[in-house]
Structure formats: structure tokens, C-alpha cells
């Protein structure tokens, strides 16, 4: 069933968050196992963004399910997907509240939330051993260039960066320490070896800058040693 059946109109107050609640108490579809009709109520709650759902078109959209063989779970999620595609709301919840069949009732709830357009990257502030210097604020990304830090701060920076990267959901990070004599590389890898959130690490052979790649734990801080 194409979502082109649905129609929209401009939101009269797009600058405000407000909620629209719609009830479709006479929803009917077909059980794909028995071919018998299923009855229920579809409840739609959403916060519009630029568009609102036009109700007359929505009514005919719901009627088209009368001859559709589809499970409760599938129809509820399908309605959510197609309504969200049509009007791109800020938030939407669709509830399928189905009538008793064989002594069992079913309530299916599916939700959608519009992702932020430009989510700012997480940042972390580091203050080195020289306390009269301004702190260094860097975004928590999957790569960190350690040339910005004093050698005496490398161990603490690596430890804090790994914790922040793990909290941000990163699972593999790259620490650029340079080639040089290998002293910085040794500091970095010693810190990684001790860190409970690091599952493994290895030299980044493809890097001409001198870097170590660390794979972070996915479930918890414990790892075999």
C-alpha cells in the first residue's frame, strides 16, 4: 500500500511543539493465518514539524487495510512508517489496540523520533600539568592527535579519552603519537594496556603519522589478560 494515499497540509504553528491525537476506533484488517477479519482501534499521537496529516485522506488510507492480510505487529509498524514518511513529524507514536480473539487481547505500540539535524559532537576538556595554561577542548571523535599535549600528560589524556570515547559509543579509536624514537608510542600503548575499557590495540600500519588503533570493549570493563 503506497503512502501516496496520504495527504498533508502545512503546519500552522511550526515554531511550537504541540501534540495531535487521532483515534481510528473502527480499524479492520484480515488475519493472514485464518482469513478472518481483525478488529481494533488505531491511536496516533504526534508532534508535527512542517506538515500535518490531512484527516479525510487518512480515513481512506485506513479503509484500504480492510482486505489486507497482515499481523497486528506488522500493521502497527507499517502505519507508523508510512505516516512518518508522509509528514516527517518531530515525534510520533502509533498504538494498535486489537479486540479479543480466542480470549487474548493484543496492544502494539511503535514510536518514531526525528533525529537532530546537526547534533554537535561531544567534547572533552583537558588541563595539562602546567596549570596556568588554558585547557585544551577537543571533540570526542574516532581519532585523537596527541601532538597537542605535553609528554607528561599523555598517560592521563589517553585514559580520559578512552573513557570519553567509550561513553560516546565509539568502538574503535586511533591515537596519533608520531614515529620519532618510539617513546610516545610506548607511553600510549602502556596506558592502553592497563585500561579496562580497551579490548585490544595494534600499530596502525597504514598510517604515515605513527598511530595506534585501540578496540574498545562493547559490553563492560572486564577483559581477559
C-alpha beads as a LAMMPS data file, in Angstrom:
LAMMPS data file: protein, C-alpha beads

225 atoms
224 bonds

1 atom types
1 bond types

-500.0 500.0 xlo xhi
-500.0 500.0 ylo yhi
-500.0 500.0 zlo zhi

Masses

1 110.0

Atoms # bond

1 1 1 0.000 0.000 0.000
2 1 1 1.795 3.193 -1.119
3 1 1 1.954 6.104 1.283
4 1 1 0.917 8.393 -1.613
5 1 1 -2.636 7.663 -0.430
6 1 1 -1.868 10.051 2.419
7 1 1 -2.065 13.817 2.153
8 1 1 -0.640 16.613 4.269
9 1 1 -1.035 20.358 4.781
10 1 1 1.354 22.993 6.207
11 1 1 1.631 23.125 9.978
12 1 1 0.020 26.433 11.066
13 1 1 2.398 26.723 14.080
14 1 1 5.723 25.070 13.157
15 1 1 7.604 27.188 15.719
16 1 1 5.723 25.479 18.589
17 1 1 5.706 21.924 19.908
18 1 1 2.112 20.752 20.226
19 1 1 0.520 17.308 20.159
20 1 1 -2.136 15.942 17.829
21 1 1 -4.051 12.832 18.915
22 1 1 -6.115 10.849 16.386
23 1 1 -8.323 7.823 17.083
24 1 1 -9.468 5.340 14.449
25 1 1 -11.865 3.150 16.509
26 1 1 -13.205 1.054 13.620
27 1 1 -9.967 -0.261 12.155
28 1 1 -10.269 -3.580 10.299
29 1 1 -7.702 -5.858 8.677
30 1 1 -7.506 -9.580 7.889
31 1 1 -5.759 -12.314 9.880
32 1 1 -3.157 -13.802 7.490
33 1 1 -3.460 -17.212 9.166
34 1 1 -7.245 -17.693 9.172
35 1 1 -8.517 -15.155 6.643
36 1 1 -10.965 -13.865 9.266
37 1 1 -11.368 -10.131 9.945
38 1 1 -9.427 -8.490 12.776
39 1 1 -10.944 -5.520 14.582
40 1 1 -9.250 -2.902 16.673
41 1 1 -8.521 0.739 17.314
42 1 1 -5.528 2.622 15.922
43 1 1 -4.402 5.588 18.019
44 1 1 -1.968 8.086 16.534
45 1 1 -0.221 10.743 18.593
46 1 1 2.323 13.063 17.025
47 1 1 4.104 16.393 17.307
48 1 1 4.161 17.894 13.803
49 1 1 7.138 19.623 12.256
50 1 1 6.438 21.319 8.920
51 1 1 3.424 19.179 7.905
52 1 1 0.203 17.818 9.413
53 1 1 -1.804 14.773 8.313
54 1 1 -4.995 15.505 6.386
55 1 1 -7.779 13.504 8.061
56 1 1 -10.008 12.701 5.092
57 1 1 -7.092 11.073 3.254
58 1 1 -6.089 9.319 6.484
59 1 1 -9.581 7.815 6.753
60 1 1 -9.364 6.308 3.265
61 1 1 -5.824 5.113 3.961
62 1 1 -7.091 3.159 6.978
63 1 1 -10.014 1.719 4.998
64 1 1 -7.579 0.169 2.499
65 1 1 -6.374 -2.241 5.202
66 1 1 -9.777 -3.995 5.271
67 1 1 -8.660 -6.507 2.664
68 1 1 -5.005 -6.731 3.745
69 1 1 -3.790 -9.985 5.317
70 1 1 -1.352 -8.688 7.931
71 1 1 -0.342 -9.401 11.522
72 1 1 -1.029 -6.896 14.329
73 1 1 2.661 -6.156 14.841
74 1 1 3.322 -5.610 11.149
75 1 1 0.345 -3.342 10.539
76 1 1 1.110 -1.106 13.525
77 1 1 4.719 -0.635 12.444
78 1 1 3.727 -0.177 8.815
79 1 1 1.264 2.562 9.703
80 1 1 3.934 4.320 11.742
81 1 1 6.488 4.063 8.926
82 1 1 4.137 5.377 6.276
83 1 1 2.672 8.198 8.367
84 1 1 6.141 9.308 9.464
85 1 1 7.309 9.200 5.841
86 1 1 4.351 11.327 4.759
87 1 1 4.527 14.136 7.334
88 1 1 8.035 13.882 8.871
89 1 1 6.895 14.663 12.417
90 1 1 9.157 15.569 15.313
91 1 1 7.740 12.644 17.264
92 1 1 5.032 10.069 16.603
93 1 1 3.541 7.070 18.404
94 1 1 1.091 4.602 16.866
95 1 1 -0.830 2.200 19.098
96 1 1 -2.706 -0.788 17.713
97 1 1 -5.295 -1.873 20.299
98 1 1 -6.877 -5.023 18.915
99 1 1 -10.103 -6.718 20.007
100 1 1 -10.281 -10.036 21.813
101 1 1 -9.595 -13.109 19.699
102 1 1 -9.528 -16.520 21.340
103 1 1 -9.588 -14.913 24.773
104 1 1 -6.441 -12.827 24.060
105 1 1 -6.109 -9.091 23.513
106 1 1 -3.083 -7.501 21.847
107 1 1 -1.712 -3.971 22.270
108 1 1 1.147 -2.952 19.960
109 1 1 2.997 0.359 20.419
110 1 1 5.532 1.705 17.915
111 1 1 7.337 5.050 18.192
112 1 1 9.365 7.373 15.976
113 1 1 11.511 10.398 16.802
114 1 1 13.084 12.655 14.225
115 1 1 16.879 12.669 14.562
116 1 1 18.522 16.036 15.249
117 1 1 19.583 17.816 12.078
118 1 1 23.018 18.822 13.308
119 1 1 23.964 17.182 16.589
120 1 1 27.111 18.860 17.963
121 1 1 29.977 16.447 18.591
122 1 1 30.727 15.509 22.176
123 1 1 33.742 17.370 23.550
124 1 1 36.109 16.896 26.452
125 1 1 38.322 19.437 28.199
126 1 1 41.833 18.502 29.297
127 1 1 44.042 20.614 31.531
128 1 1 47.697 19.605 31.491
129 1 1 50.281 19.547 34.218
130 1 1 51.089 23.235 33.613
131 1 1 48.020 24.625 35.369
132 1 1 48.417 28.247 34.257
133 1 1 47.888 27.204 30.641
134 1 1 44.339 27.276 29.227
135 1 1 42.656 23.855 28.968
136 1 1 42.534 22.064 25.636
137 1 1 38.992 21.282 24.442
138 1 1 38.744 18.663 21.734
139 1 1 35.801 16.848 20.133
140 1 1 35.363 13.194 21.053
141 1 1 35.887 11.650 17.633
142 1 1 37.397 8.361 16.482
143 1 1 40.860 9.876 16.158
144 1 1 42.967 11.935 18.597
145 1 1 46.208 13.712 17.699
146 1 1 48.382 13.709 20.811
147 1 1 50.832 16.297 19.494
148 1 1 48.730 18.977 21.218
149 1 1 49.684 17.658 24.663
150 1 1 52.777 17.783 26.822
151 1 1 54.540 14.400 27.044
152 1 1 53.996 14.275 30.805
153 1 1 50.217 14.436 30.240
154 1 1 49.984 11.668 27.623
155 1 1 49.055 8.865 30.028
156 1 1 46.206 10.770 31.700
157 1 1 44.960 12.130 28.354
158 1 1 44.827 8.630 26.844
159 1 1 42.983 7.267 29.889
160 1 1 40.380 10.055 29.874
161 1 1 39.984 9.976 26.094
162 1 1 39.293 6.220 26.100
163 1 1 36.617 6.670 28.787
164 1 1 35.001 9.572 26.916
165 1 1 35.128 7.721 23.578
166 1 1 33.568 4.620 25.135
167 1 1 30.789 6.757 26.693
168 1 1 30.181 8.365 23.289
169 1 1 29.587 4.920 21.764
170 1 1 32.830 4.642 19.792
171 1 1 34.202 1.121 19.486
172 1 1 37.477 1.765 17.664
173 1 1 39.731 4.801 18.095
174 1 1 43.037 5.927 16.619
175 1 1 45.670 7.723 18.704
176 1 1 48.290 9.612 16.690
177 1 1 51.561 9.770 18.620
178 1 1 54.133 10.193 15.849
179 1 1 57.014 7.990 14.800
180 1 1 60.095 9.590 16.390
181 1 1 62.078 7.412 18.803
182 1 1 59.062 5.422 19.971
183 1 1 58.864 6.988 23.436
184 1 1 55.386 8.448 22.878
185 1 1 54.225 5.190 21.310
186 1 1 55.405 3.364 24.414
187 1 1 53.517 5.729 26.737
188 1 1 50.339 5.419 24.689
189 1 1 50.403 1.640 24.432
190 1 1 51.281 1.214 28.106
191 1 1 48.233 3.304 29.038
192 1 1 46.043 1.297 26.657
193 1 1 47.347 -1.995 28.010
194 1 1 46.298 -1.032 31.547
195 1 1 42.925 0.433 30.637
196 1 1 39.928 -1.822 31.494
197 1 1 37.850 -0.442 28.597
198 1 1 40.393 -1.456 25.943
199 1 1 39.832 -4.886 24.438
200 1 1 42.928 -4.828 22.204
201 1 1 45.270 -2.475 20.354
202 1 1 47.749 -2.602 17.485
203 1 1 50.021 -0.375 15.436
204 1 1 48.286 1.343 12.533
205 1 1 50.480 0.064 9.734
206 1 1 48.680 2.207 7.151
207 1 1 49.453 5.453 8.966
208 1 1 52.464 7.505 7.947
209 1 1 51.994 9.658 11.055
210 1 1 52.647 6.930 13.618
211 1 1 49.449 5.820 15.314
212 1 1 47.939 3.088 17.454
213 1 1 44.414 1.709 16.916
214 1 1 42.525 0.670 20.056
215 1 1 39.429 -1.554 20.020
216 1 1 37.152 -0.713 22.949
217 1 1 35.032 -3.059 25.000
218 1 1 31.401 -3.366 23.896
219 1 1 29.703 -4.769 26.999
220 1 1 31.738 -3.966 30.068
221 1 1 35.139 -3.202 31.540
222 1 1 36.288 -6.808 32.104
223 1 1 38.633 -8.432 29.614
224 1 1 40.939 -11.409 29.672
225 1 1 44.570 -10.582 30.342

Bonds

1 1 1 2
2 1 2 3
3 1 3 4
4 1 4 5
5 1 5 6
6 1 6 7
7 1 7 8
8 1 8 9
9 1 9 10
10 1 10 11
11 1 11 12
12 1 12 13
13 1 13 14
14 1 14 15
15 1 15 16
16 1 16 17
17 1 17 18
18 1 18 19
19 1 19 20
20 1 20 21
21 1 21 22
22 1 22 23
23 1 23 24
24 1 24 25
25 1 25 26
26 1 26 27
27 1 27 28
28 1 28 29
29 1 29 30
30 1 30 31
31 1 31 32
32 1 32 33
33 1 33 34
34 1 34 35
35 1 35 36
36 1 36 37
37 1 37 38
38 1 38 39
39 1 39 40
40 1 40 41
41 1 41 42
42 1 42 43
43 1 43 44
44 1 44 45
45 1 45 46
46 1 46 47
47 1 47 48
48 1 48 49
49 1 49 50
50 1 50 51
51 1 51 52
52 1 52 53
53 1 53 54
54 1 54 55
55 1 55 56
56 1 56 57
57 1 57 58
58 1 58 59
59 1 59 60
60 1 60 61
61 1 61 62
62 1 62 63
63 1 63 64
64 1 64 65
65 1 65 66
66 1 66 67
67 1 67 68
68 1 68 69
69 1 69 70
70 1 70 71
71 1 71 72
72 1 72 73
73 1 73 74
74 1 74 75
75 1 75 76
76 1 76 77
77 1 77 78
78 1 78 79
79 1 79 80
80 1 80 81
81 1 81 82
82 1 82 83
83 1 83 84
84 1 84 85
85 1 85 86
86 1 86 87
87 1 87 88
88 1 88 89
89 1 89 90
90 1 90 91
91 1 91 92
92 1 92 93
93 1 93 94
94 1 94 95
95 1 95 96
96 1 96 97
97 1 97 98
98 1 98 99
99 1 99 100
100 1 100 101
101 1 101 102
102 1 102 103
103 1 103 104
104 1 104 105
105 1 105 106
106 1 106 107
107 1 107 108
108 1 108 109
109 1 109 110
110 1 110 111
111 1 111 112
112 1 112 113
113 1 113 114
114 1 114 115
115 1 115 116
116 1 116 117
117 1 117 118
118 1 118 119
119 1 119 120
120 1 120 121
121 1 121 122
122 1 122 123
123 1 123 124
124 1 124 125
125 1 125 126
126 1 126 127
127 1 127 128
128 1 128 129
129 1 129 130
130 1 130 131
131 1 131 132
132 1 132 133
133 1 133 134
134 1 134 135
135 1 135 136
136 1 136 137
137 1 137 138
138 1 138 139
139 1 139 140
140 1 140 141
141 1 141 142
142 1 142 143
143 1 143 144
144 1 144 145
145 1 145 146
146 1 146 147
147 1 147 148
148 1 148 149
149 1 149 150
150 1 150 151
151 1 151 152
152 1 152 153
153 1 153 154
154 1 154 155
155 1 155 156
156 1 156 157
157 1 157 158
158 1 158 159
159 1 159 160
160 1 160 161
161 1 161 162
162 1 162 163
163 1 163 164
164 1 164 165
165 1 165 166
166 1 166 167
167 1 167 168
168 1 168 169
169 1 169 170
170 1 170 171
171 1 171 172
172 1 172 173
173 1 173 174
174 1 174 175
175 1 175 176
176 1 176 177
177 1 177 178
178 1 178 179
179 1 179 180
180 1 180 181
181 1 181 182
182 1 182 183
183 1 183 184
184 1 184 185
185 1 185 186
186 1 186 187
187 1 187 188
188 1 188 189
189 1 189 190
190 1 190 191
191 1 191 192
192 1 192 193
193 1 193 194
194 1 194 195
195 1 195 196
196 1 196 197
197 1 197 198
198 1 198 199
199 1 199 200
200 1 200 201
201 1 201 202
202 1 202 203
203 1 203 204
204 1 204 205
205 1 205 206
206 1 206 207
207 1 207 208
208 1 208 209
209 1 209 210
210 1 210 211
211 1 211 212
212 1 212 213
213 1 213 214
214 1 214 215
215 1 215 216
216 1 216 217
217 1 217 218
218 1 218 219
219 1 219 220
220 1 220 221
221 1 221 222
222 1 222 223
223 1 223 224
224 1 224 225
